[in-house]
Amino acid sequence: MWRDASNIGALWGSLIVEELIRNDVHNFIVCPGSRSTPLVQAVARHPEANVTIWVDERGAGYHALGYGRAHAKPAAVVTTSGTAVANLLPAVVEASLDGVPLILLTADRPPELREVGANQSIRQMGIFSDHVRWAFDLPTPDDRTPARMLLTTVDHLVHRALAVPEGPTQLNCPFRDPLEPAEAPWDDACLDGLERWENGHTAFTVVEEGGPAPYADADLPDLAQELSQIDDGLLVLADRPLMRGYALAGALGWPVWADIRSGVRLGVQDPPLTPHIDRLLGEHYKPRVVLQVGRRITSKRVQQYVDSGAAERYIVVDDDAARIDPGHRVTDRFACEAETWCDVFDDAFDALELAKTVPEPIREQDRRLDGAVEAAVEAGGALSEPWVARWLTRNMAADHALFLSNSMPIRDVQQYGATSGPELRVGANRGASGIDGVIATAAGFAQGLGTPTTLLIGDLALLHDVNALAMLGQLEQKLTTIVLNNGGGSIFSFLPIAKHQDVLDPYVSTPHEMTFEGVAENFDLPYVRVETREAFETAYAEATSSGEHTLIEVTSSLEANKAEHERIEAEIAKALA
């Protein structure tokens, strides 16, 4: 089939797409444009390519990010040249910081049209700086270049996206005319040496990874022996599903703080989990050793404790080669695959035949705090953002996923989420913690998981990415979007700038009086605005059972939202005292 390509550009496009699919990259997010035609036609004509069409490159990048976050395999974004490529940068930054695989196929002008004032031509190589794991500028298609060069390059592109630490990679693809599949002769001698590949179904170069946990077997028994003598420690499970890490709690006998993205914070009621232990740190509980498995943590209290240096030892386990140490307090670092490290460490503990439990006073304090959170959030009967966070974590269907926008939504679910509900897969963009691209990422997250998903998002974040709502019609998995509209950026009301009202309003809090009914109507989305708890429960039940993408708007004000949070925190503080 490759020998029948209409021209050399079409051949190269077909070979790139075929080799990506042989590397198990089947999802392609295609953006409009002309220069990328050889790639687009190859994607369109390949029977194993799953295609999503996205009108803007910024959203396409985030959609691919969400897919990779959920699926642990990269999607490929196909763009034309020029500013189309520049619009990928926010998603690339997030993928790089949070270790999410992502592949960028950026079409480009040929060398003779670069830096000479040609239309849609910018300097594309280096545009992502060191946020990509690897970037390569292909030559323009030429039948004097062995095609196997193209295949090995694609193989390395995928390998670098999936190698530790995972992240984005870029293949820059310059094409000359004809871009369309017009007939132009080419010499198939460039395909020499591909006979085995042409007759097979595997990639040209198959990369076998080495061991994921170097030196662990030698070091961990001694560390297990040391930590077995520590009674006042803290196990922190950070930003990715870490059930194997949770199993360590039974050997350590330490309380466990679990990040909302860990897969452990929700739906796990076993005694080691102490979801409110961060409120006890410092004054009520002073762990001498903190063992953190994973990269980043949402809790400001936990981060402040380790940054303060109160712990004598701060151990971090993660596969990222980059430093995860904002307070410069890490004493022991294991840069290896976390789940394997936990397995080996657990085996070392088993050899010691230890069985410890979290001290009952700590467990009792955490239970009392959870009761105080429950009572404070439920008190008053008004529909509030903390109440929505707690209600969702208790009442969502177990086969649904939850995606959280940054700023207040992720903080509310972390602090007030119930442990008595179902185990939920939770996603969020915490690499750079931006509020851009959230809807597109949530849609990709739902697609990657293959499950219906609820998105909890603030009003400013929705405004940032409102055009992504136009793309939901392609999404088979239904997205229920709950927008918490308090008329601005409520998180700033809780920051020190709030003491300077003349600067806060309007320069920081960006107040507005918009609602989203017209937005929903414009994108043909079912919409409901709710003002009571009963109305919210009814609206959510109808939305998730309707089989349609739905927008639910919960309204309040910046002042009311701040007052409600302050009331809840005051009630919790009483219980803590």
C-alpha positions in Angstrom: 0.0 0.0 0.0 2.9 2.4 0.8 4.4 1.8 -2.7 1.1 3.1 -4.2 1.4 6.6 -2.4 0.5 9.4 -4.8 3.6 11.5 -3.9 6.5 11.5 -1.5 4.8 13.8 1.0 1.8 11.4 1.1 4.2 8.5 1.6 5.9 10.1 4.6 2.6 11.1 6.2 1.4 7.5 5.8 4.6 6.0 7.3 4.5 8.4 10.3 0.8 7.5 11.1 1.3 3.8 10.5 4.4 3.6 12.8 2.6 5.5 15.5 -0.3 3.0 15.3 2.2 0.1 15.5 3.5 1.7 18.7 -0.1 1.6 20.0 -0.8 5.3 19.5 -4.3 5.1 18.0 -5.9 8.4 19.1 -5.3 11.4 16.9 -6.6 14.9 17.6 -6.7 16.8 14.3 -6.8 20.6 14.0 -7.7 22.4 10.8 -5.0 23.6 8.4 -3.4 23.1 5.0 0.3 22.4 5.7 -0.6 19.3 7.7 -2.6 17.7 4.8 -0.2 14.8 4.3 -0.6 13.8 7.9 -4.3 14.4 8.0 -5.1 12.4 5.0 -3.0 9.5 6.4 -5.0 9.7 9.7 -8.3 9.9 7.8 -7.6 6.9 5.7 -6.1 4.6 8.3 -8.7 2.0 9.6 -7.2 1.8 13.0 -7.0 5.6 13.7 -9.4 7.0 16.2 -9.9 10.7 15.2 -11.2 13.7 17.2 -11.5 16.9 15.3 -10.7 20.0 17.4 -11.1 23.5 16.1 -8.4 25.2 18.2 -4.9 23.9 19.0 -4.9 25.0 22.6 -8.0 22.9 23.3 -6.6 20.0 21.2 -3.5 20.0 23.3 -5.5 19.8 26.5 -7.8 17.2 25.2 -4.8 15.0 24.3 -3.4 15.8 27.8 -6.6 14.5 29.4 -6.5 11.4 27.3 -2.9 10.6 28.3 -3.6 11.4 31.9 -6.4 8.8 32.0 -5.0 6.2 29.6 -1.3 6.3 30.5 -0.7 6.2 26.7 -0.2 9.3 24.5 -2.5 10.7 22.0 -1.1 12.5 18.9 -2.0 16.1 18.1 -1.8 17.1 14.4 -1.4 20.8 13.7 -0.6 23.1 10.8 2.3 25.5 10.9 2.6 28.9 12.5 0.7 30.1 15.6 -1.2 26.8 15.6 2.0 25.3 17.1 2.4 28.1 19.6 -1.1 27.4 21.0 0.0 24.0 22.2 2.4 25.5 24.7 0.1 25.6 27.8 -0.8 21.9 27.5 2.8 21.0 26.8 3.9 22.7 30.0 1.3 20.9 32.0 2.2 17.5 30.5 5.8 18.1 31.1 5.4 19.1 34.8 3.0 16.3 35.6 4.6 13.5 33.6 1.8 12.9 31.1 2.8 11.3 27.7 1.8 13.5 24.7 2.9 13.5 21.0 2.9 16.6 18.8 3.0 16.3 15.1 3.6 19.9 14.0 3.5 20.5 10.2 5.9 23.1 9.0 7.1 25.1 5.9 10.1 23.7 4.1 13.5 25.4 4.8 13.3 27.7 1.8 10.1 29.3 3.2 11.4 29.8 6.7 12.5 33.2 8.0 11.9 34.9 4.7 8.5 36.4 5.4 6.4 33.5 4.1 2.9 33.2 5.3 2.2 31.1 8.5 5.9 30.6 9.0 7.5 30.9 12.5 10.5 29.4 14.1 8.9 26.1 15.4 11.9 24.2 16.6 12.7 25.2 20.2 9.3 26.8 20.7 8.6 24.4 23.6 12.1 24.9 25.1 12.9 22.2 27.6 9.2 21.4 28.3 9.5 18.5 25.7 11.3 15.3 26.4 12.6 15.2 22.9 12.0 17.2 19.7 13.2 16.4 16.1 13.0 18.5 12.9 12.5 16.1 10.0 13.9 16.9 6.6 11.4 17.6 3.9 10.1 14.4 2.2 12.7 13.1 -0.2 12.9 9.8 -2.0 16.7 9.8 -1.5 16.3 9.5 2.2 15.8 5.9 3.4 12.3 5.5 4.8 13.6 3.5 7.7 15.0 6.8 9.1 11.5 8.0 9.4 10.3 4.8 11.2 13.2 4.7 13.7 12.5 8.4 14.4 8.9 7.8 15.2 9.8 4.8 17.3 12.2 7.0 19.4 9.5 9.7 19.5 7.1 7.3 21.3 9.8 5.8 23.4 10.8 9.2 24.8 7.2 10.1 25.5 6.8 7.0 27.6 10.2 6.7 29.1 10.7 7.8 32.7 9.9 10.6 33.2 7.0 10.5 30.8 6.1 13.7 28.9 5.5 15.5 25.6 7.6 14.9 22.5 7.5 16.8 19.2 8.0 15.7 15.6 8.3 18.8 13.3 7.2 17.8 9.8 8.0 20.2 6.9 6.2 19.5 3.7 6.5 20.9 0.2 3.8 21.1 -2.4 1.8 19.2 -3.4 0.2 18.9 0.0 -2.9 17.2 -1.4 -2.7 13.6 -2.7 -1.9 14.7 -6.3 0.2 12.4 -8.4 3.9 13.1 -8.5 6.5 10.5 -9.3 8.9 9.2 -6.7 11.5 6.4 -6.5 10.4 3.5 -4.3 14.1 2.6 -3.8 13.7 4.6 -0.6 11.7 1.7 0.8 14.6 -0.8 0.5 15.3 -2.6 3.7 11.6 -2.5 4.8 10.5 -5.9 3.5 10.2 -7.4 7.0 8.4 -4.3 8.3 6.0 -4.1 5.3 5.0 -7.8 5.7 4.6 -7.5 9.5 2.5 -5.6 12.1 5.1 -4.5 14.6 7.2 -1.4 14.9 10.5 -1.2 13.0 12.4 -0.8 16.3 11.0 -2.4 19.4 12.4 -0.8 22.6 12.6 -2.9 25.7 12.8 -0.9 29.0 15.2 -1.8 31.7 14.3 -2.4 35.4 12.0 0.2 36.8 13.4 0.3 40.3 17.2 0.4 40.3 19.1 -0.3 43.5 15.9 -0.8 45.4 16.6 -4.4 46.4 19.9 -3.5 47.9 18.8 -0.4 49.9 15.3 -1.0 51.0 15.8 -3.7 53.7 18.0 -1.4 55.6 15.5 1.5 55.3 12.6 -0.8 56.3 14.6 -1.8 59.4 15.2 1.9 60.3 11.6 3.0 59.7 10.2 0.0 61.7 11.6 1.7 64.8 9.7 5.0 64.1 6.3 5.3 65.6 5.7 9.0 64.8 5.8 9.1 61.0 3.5 10.2 58.2 2.8 8.4 54.9 1.9 10.9 52.1 0.3 9.5 49.0 0.6 12.1 46.3 -0.7 12.8 42.8 -1.4 9.4 41.1 -3.2 6.1 41.8 -1.1 4.6 44.5 -3.0 1.6 46.0 0.3 -0.3 46.5 1.6 2.7 48.5 -1.5 2.5 50.7 -0.6 -1.1 51.5 2.6 0.2 53.2 0.4 1.7 56.0 -0.3 -1.7 57.5 3.4 -2.2 58.0 4.5 1.3 59.1 1.6 1.9 61.5 1.7 5.6 60.5 -1.3 7.8 59.7 -1.9 8.3 56.0 -2.6 11.6 54.2 -3.9 10.9 50.7 -4.0 13.5 47.9 -7.3 13.7 46.1 -5.7 12.3 42.9 -4.1 9.3 44.7 -7.1 7.0 44.2 -7.2 6.5 48.0 -8.7 9.7 49.4 -12.3 8.8 48.4 -14.1 5.6 49.2 -11.5 4.1 51.5 -12.5 3.8 55.1 -9.8 1.5 56.5 -8.2 2.8 59.7 -4.8 3.9 58.3 -6.4 6.6 56.2 -6.5 9.9 58.1 -7.9 12.4 55.6 -7.7 15.3 58.1 -4.3 14.7 59.5 -3.0 17.8 57.7 -5.1 19.9 60.2 -3.2 18.2 63.1 0.3 18.8 61.8 2.6 20.9 64.0 0.5 21.6 67.1 -1.2 18.3 67.5 1.0 15.8 65.6 4.7 16.2 64.8 5.9 13.3 62.6 9.7 12.9 62.7 9.7 11.1 59.4 7.6 11.9 56.3 7.5 9.3 53.5 6.0 10.8 50.3 5.2 8.5 47.4 4.5 10.5 44.2 5.2 14.0 43.0 3.0 16.9 44.0 0.5 17.3 46.8 -2.6 19.5 47.0 -2.5 20.2 50.8 -0.8 23.5 51.6 -0.7 22.4 55.3 1.3 19.2 54.4 3.7 21.1 52.2 4.2 23.8 54.8 5.0 21.1 57.4 7.7 19.4 55.3 9.1 22.8 54.1 9.4 24.0 57.7 12.0 21.3 58.5 10.1 20.0 61.5 10.5 16.4 60.2 14.0 15.0 60.7 13.8 13.0 57.6 11.8 13.6 54.4 11.8 10.7 51.9 10.4 11.1 48.4 9.7 8.2 46.0 8.9 9.1 42.4 10.0 8.2 38.9 10.6 11.8 37.8 14.2 12.8 37.4 13.4 16.4 38.2 13.6 17.7 41.8 10.3 17.7 43.7 11.5 19.6 46.7 10.2 23.2 46.9 11.4 23.6 50.5 14.8 22.0 49.9 14.1 19.5 52.7 14.4 16.1 51.0 16.9 13.8 52.8 16.3 10.6 50.8 15.2 10.4 47.2 14.3 7.2 45.3 14.0 8.2 41.6 12.3 5.0 40.4 8.9 3.6 39.5 6.8 4.1 42.6 4.6 1.0 42.5 7.6 -1.3 42.1 9.4 0.5 44.9 6.4 0.0 47.2 6.3 -3.7 46.3 9.9 -4.2 47.2 9.6 -2.1 50.3 6.5 -4.1 51.4 8.5 -7.3 50.9 11.2 -5.9 53.1 8.7 -5.2 55.9 7.2 -8.7 55.5 10.6 -10.1 56.2 10.6 -8.2 59.5 7.2 -9.8 60.4 5.9 -6.5 61.7 2.2 -5.6 62.1 1.6 -2.1 63.4 -1.5 0.1 63.6 -2.1 3.9 63.7 -2.1 5.1 67.3 -5.7 5.3 68.5 -5.5 8.9 69.7 -4.6 10.0 66.1 -7.4 7.9 64.7 -9.9 9.3 67.2 -8.8 12.9 66.5 -9.3 12.3 62.7 -12.7 10.8 63.2 -13.8 13.7 65.4 -12.6 16.1 62.7 -14.5 14.3 60.0 -17.6 14.5 62.1 -17.0 18.2 62.5 -16.6 18.6 58.8 -19.8 16.7 58.2 -21.7 18.8 60.7 -20.3 22.1 59.6 -20.9 21.5 55.9 -24.4 20.3 56.4 -25.4 23.0 58.9 -27.7 25.8 57.7 -29.2 24.0 54.7 -28.0 26.4 52.1 -26.5 25.3 48.8 -22.8 26.0 48.9 -19.6 25.0 47.2 -18.3 22.9 50.1 -21.6 21.2 50.3 -21.5 20.3 46.5 -18.0 18.9 47.0 -19.0 16.7 49.9 -22.3 15.6 48.3 -20.6 14.6 45.0 -18.0 12.5 46.8 -20.7 10.7 48.7 -23.3 10.2 46.0 -21.6 9.9 42.6 -22.0 6.5 40.8 -19.0 4.3 41.2 -18.6 3.9 37.4 -18.3 7.7 36.9 -15.0 9.7 37.1 -14.5 13.1 38.6 -12.4 15.9 37.1 -11.6 18.9 39.2 -10.7 22.4 38.1 -7.9 24.2 39.9 -8.4 27.0 42.5 -11.3 26.3 44.8 -12.9 23.1 43.4 -9.9 20.8 44.0 -9.3 22.4 47.4 -12.9 22.0 48.5 -13.0 18.3 47.4 -9.7 17.7 49.1 -10.8 19.3 52.4 -14.4 18.4 52.6 -14.8 15.3 50.4 -16.5 12.3 52.2 -14.6 9.0 52.6 -17.9 7.1 52.9 -18.8 7.3 49.2 -17.5 5.3 46.2 -13.9 4.9 45.1 -13.6 7.4 42.3 -11.0 8.0 39.6 -10.1 11.7 40.0 -8.2 13.9 37.6 -6.9 17.4 37.7 -4.2 19.5 36.0 -1.8 20.1 38.9 1.5 20.2 37.1 1.2 24.0 36.6 -2.2 24.3 38.3 -3.6 26.6 35.7 -7.3 27.2 35.1 -7.0 27.1 31.3 -8.0 24.1 29.1 -10.0 22.4 31.9 -13.1 21.5 29.8 -10.9 20.1 27.0 -8.8 18.1 29.5 -11.9 16.7 31.2 -13.3 15.6 27.9 -10.0 13.8 27.1 -10.0 12.3 30.5 -13.4 10.9 30.0 -12.4 9.5 26.6 -9.2 8.0 28.0 -11.1 6.2 30.8 -14.1 5.3 28.7 -16.5 6.4 31.4 -19.0 9.2 32.1 -17.3 12.0 33.9 -18.4 14.8 36.2 -16.5 18.1 35.9 -16.5 20.5 38.8 -15.3 23.9 37.5 -15.3 27.5 38.5 -16.8 30.3 36.5 -13.5 31.9 35.4 -12.1 28.5 34.3 -15.2 27.8 32.2 -14.9 31.2 30.6 -11.2 30.4 29.8 -12.2 27.3 27.8 -15.8 27.9 26.8 -15.1 27.0 23.1 -14.4 23.5 24.2 -18.1 23.0 24.8 -18.5 23.0 21.0 -16.5 19.9 20.8 -18.5 17.7 23.2 -20.7 16.4 20.4 -17.9 14.1 19.4 -17.4 12.7 22.8 -19.2 9.4 23.4 -18.7 9.5 27.2 -21.1 12.0 28.7 -19.7 15.0 30.5 -21.8 16.5 33.3 -20.3 20.0 33.9 -21.1 21.7 37.3 -20.0 25.3 37.2 -19.7 27.1 40.5 -20.5 30.6 39.6 -19.7 33.0 42.4 -19.1 36.0 40.2 -15.3 36.0 40.0 -12.1 34.5 41.3 -13.1 33.4 44.8 -9.7 32.0 45.8 -8.3 35.4 46.0 -10.6 36.2 48.8 -8.6 33.8 50.9 -5.2 35.2 50.1 -3.3 38.0 51.7 -4.3 40.4 48.9 -7.8 40.3 50.3 -6.7 42.7 53.0 -6.2 45.3 50.2 -9.7 45.8 48.9 -8.8 48.5 46.4 -6.5 46.1 44.6 -8.5 43.0 45.1 -11.6 44.4 43.4 -11.7 44.5 40.4 -8.0 44.0 39.5 -7.5 40.6 41.0 -10.9 39.0 41.7 -12.2 40.0 38.2 -15.8 40.2 39.3 -18.6 39.7 36.7 -22.4 39.3 36.5 -22.6 36.7 33.8 -24.5 33.5 33.9 -24.1 30.5 31.5 -27.6 29.8 30.3 -26.9 31.6 27.0 -23.6 29.7 26.6 -25.4 26.4 27.0 -28.1 27.4 24.5 -25.5 28.4 22.0 -23.8 25.0 22.2 -27.1 23.1 22.4 -26.4 21.8 25.9 -29.2 21.0 28.4 -28.9 23.5 31.1 -30.3 24.0 34.6 -29.6 26.7 37.2 -30.0 25.6 40.8 -30.2 27.5 44.1 -31.2 24.9 46.6 -29.7 21.5 47.7 -32.9 19.7 46.6 -32.8 21.3 43.2 -29.1 20.4 42.8 -29.7 16.7 43.7 -32.6 16.5 41.2 -30.7 18.2 38.5 -27.6 16.1 38.9 -29.6 12.8 38.9 -31.5 13.8 35.8 -28.3 15.0 34.1 -26.3 11.8 34.7 -29.2 9.5 33.7 -30.2 11.5 30.6 -27.3 10.3 28.4 -26.6 14.0 27.3 -23.8 16.4 28.0 -25.3 18.8 30.6 -24.4 22.1 32.2 -25.5 22.7 35.8 -24.9 26.1 37.3 -24.6 26.7 41.0 -24.8 30.4 41.8 -23.6 32.4 44.8 -21.4 35.5 45.3 -17.8 36.1 46.2 -18.9 37.5 49.6 -21.3 34.6 50.4 -18.8 32.0 49.3 -16.1 33.4 51.6 -18.4 33.7 54.5 -19.6 30.1 54.2 -16.0 28.8 54.1 -15.1 30.9 57.1 -18.1 29.6 59.0 -17.2 26.0 58.2 -13.6 26.5 59.2 -14.6 28.1 62.4 -16.7 25.1 63.3 -13.9 22.7 62.5 -11.5 24.8 64.6 -13.8 24.4 67.6 -13.7 20.6 67.3 -9.9 20.7 66.9 -9.5 22.8 70.0 
